[in-house]
Amino acid sequence: MEELLDPGLGQVRVFLLHDDNKPRKLKHNLGHPRLLTFGGAHSNLIRAVAEAGARHGIETIGVIRGEEHLPLNPTLARAAACGMTLTYLDRASYRLKHTEEVRARLRARWGDVVILPEGGSNAAAVRGCAELPGEIEEDYDVICCPVGTGGTLAGISAGLPEGRRALGFAVLKGAGFLEGEVARLQREAYGRTWPNWTINLDYHFGGYARSTPALERFAAEHGVERIYVAKMLYGVLDLARRGAFAPGTRVVAVVTGQPSTPVDV
Ligand SMILES: *Cc1c(COP(=O)(O)O)cnc(C)c1O
C-alpha cells in the first residue's frame, strides 16, 4: 500500500489500496453457464461480466438501459468483443428491472439464466468482497470505500478483523436507504449483520455521476476515478483535516477503480 502524504492530515495516516471491486463481486457468481446483468451504456459491471464470461466460458447477456446507439461506445464494444449478447431495455422497463414481471419477461426470452442485479451486489458478491480485509498485511484501524449499491461495503465489513471498522462514502444523493441495503446484503450472505460499519452521506457532490469544479480538480490532482473513488478520497481527507479521526488513526482507502475505466454502475 502506498501512503498518501498530505500536510493537512496531521497525525492521521492514509494508505491507498488499489483493488477493483467488480472482479471480487463476480468471483462467486460464475458457477452457472449463463449470466445476465444490467447496466448503463458505460457500465463497469457490464464490461467486467463480459470479460469474466470470456475467461470462464460462460455465456453472458448484458441488458443495457435505453436505446441502442451505433457505433458502440468503447465499453459496449469491448463487451461485444468478449462475446456478450447485448440487448436494450427502454428506461421505463429498466426502472422495473428487478420486479417479478420484468424478470419473468427476461427469463421467457433468455431461458435458464442467473440474473445478477444492477451493480452486481448479491450474496455471492458480498462473500467475494469479504475476502479483501484478510489480504491486508499491514496494520490499520479504519477501511474506507465508496458506496454505490453497497455490496462492497457489506463484504468488507463482514471480513474485518476484530476492532477495525469500515466507513463507506455514498456517491448518490439522498442515499439513506443504503444502510438498509448493506444490512440486507449481509443478512442475505451470512444471516446476520455487523455493527462495525457506517455510511457517510455528505460527499455525494450533487448525486450519482454529478460533480463540482472542486471535485474535478481533486480527481485530476490525485489521478483517481471520478464517479466513485474521488468522492470517497475527498471525504477521507476532508474528515481527517476536520479532526474526525483520532490522532494516530491508520486509514486504508480502497481505490476500487482506475480513472481510465468507464464510470457507471
Ligand atoms: C461499481 C463500483 C463501486 C460501487 O460498489 P458497490 O458495491 O456497488 O457499492 C465503487 N467503485 C467503483 C470504481 C465501481 O466501479
The ligand as a Gaussian input file, in Angstrom:
#p B3LYP/6-31G(d) Opt

LIG

0 1
 C      -19.205000      -0.407000      -9.015000
 C      -18.195000       0.449000      -8.334000
 C      -18.328000       0.817000      -6.973000
 C      -19.579000       0.555000      -6.189000
 O      -19.565000      -0.579000      -5.387000
 P      -20.900000      -1.056000      -4.661000
 O      -20.586000      -2.416000      -4.214000
 O      -21.988000      -1.017000      -5.704000
 O      -21.209000      -0.126000      -3.562000
 C      -17.293000       1.532000      -6.381000
 N      -16.217000       1.908000      -7.092000
 C      -16.070000       1.600000      -8.410000
 C      -14.859000       2.079000      -9.126000
 C      -17.055000       0.864000      -9.064000
 O      -16.919000       0.575000     -10.379000

